[in-house]
Amino acid sequence: MSKGLGTRLRALALRRGRLWGLGLGVLLAIAVVIPTIAQQKHSTDPDMPPPVATFSILGYDPETGEVGGAVQSRVFTLTGVLTADADAGIVATQAIVDVSYGPQGIALLKKGMTPDAIIKQIWENDPDPVPDRWTKQGRQFAVMNLKGEAATFTGPKATPWAGGKLGKYCAAQGNILAGPAVVDNMIKAFEETKGHLSMRFMAALEAGQAAGGDTRGMQAASMVIVKKGGGNWLNNDTVLRFQVDDQENPYKELRRVVERWNDIRAKTPGAQRPVKPGQ
């Protein structure tokens, strides 16, 4: 074989190797981009409003009788996600959200229905008024009663990763998450953290974020805890209600407020002591 022919053959093999590597790179890029596009569909499709309230946890403290929830999402503000009532329990509604699920769930809790039965009834009775743009198939919600009994539901078309998990006196759920480890970590943190219910919620949210949280990022967070007559002053069932809007890191401010509230509560019990008739 002549020297010139050998040089040409080596050059051809080198070009083929480069083309093969380029093709592999393109395939790998496509493999990465496709799931990303699927996860962000609702935030980029002009005909599909962004889902609301990416991950939340509901919880109950059998020692105090307090029940409540906490939530974080990549949205400007969180309203209509957590609906709590000291005479009933708490409901979280998110993803392809219908905020009426909250009041509906509270009304059914007051009738004595179990969380499982409530979820079944609300979802099956949902008329699905905007199936093309806001389908009930993408709804996600959870219900907890005043005994700490809970149920969580994720529709088959909730934006992935989406799902929920039940723990001891708690329920965690979310959509557009990094993966199931988010809700797994939330349950673990809630069950293992000591102290007031608010600190257990804080630990759960931070554990979920540490596992990847909402793939879109962070922006807002909120927390609410209720108990009949458990709030400060007279005829107040709200133990606490905190909301952080439009923050690069909402956990920082939410933790500051939660820790400050717990510090005041510990140092000056009278400042957080419910006032009962006759006192």
C-alpha positions, 0 to 999 in steps of 0.5 A: 500500500502506497504512503499516499493511500495510507494517509488518505485511509487514516484521514477517512477513518478520523473523519468517520470517528468525528462524525460518529462522536458528533452523532452520539453527542447529538443523541445524548443532547436530545435525551437530556432535552426531551424530559426537560421540555416535558417537565416545563411544558406547562410553564412554556406553553402559552395555552397552558397556565403554570401549575401551582404549589409544587410540594407541600406537607400536611401534619398533625401533632397528637400531643398538642392537637394542632394540625397544619401544613406548609408549601413551597413553589416556583410561583410569585405567591401562594394563595388558595393552596392550604385551607385549614379549619380548626373544626375540621382539618386541612386540605392542600390543592396544587398542580393543575389546581382547583382552589375549590377543592379546599373548601369542599374538603373542609365541608366534607371533613365537618360531615365526618367523612374520611380523607380517602372518601373525600378525595374520591368524592371530590375528584369524581364529582369534578366536572372538568370544566376546562379539560383541554387547558386545565384538566382534572387529570392533572389535579393533586391534593391531600386531606387530613382530619383532626386525628391526623388521618390523611390521604393524598392523590395525584392525577395521571397527568400531573407534570412529572415527577409527581406523586405523594407519600403518607407517613406517621401523622403526615402526608407529602406531595408534589409535582414538577419535582426532581424525583420521589426522593423529595417527598421521601425526604420530607416524610423522613424529616417530619417524623424525625424532627423534634419540637413544635409542629412548625419546626417539623414543617420547616425541616420537611420543606428544607429536606425536600429542597435538599433532594432537588425540590421543584425543578423550576427553582424557588420563589414562595413558601407558606405555613399555617397551623390551627387548633380550636381556641389555640391562637393568641387572644380570644376566639382565635383558632389560628396558631400561626400563619406565615407567608413569604412571597417572591423571594430568591430563597423563601426558606431563609425568611420563613425559617427566620420567622418560624424560629422567632415565633418559637423563641418568643413562645418559649421565652414569654409563654403568655405572649402565645397563650390562648385567652379563654372566656372567663379568664 
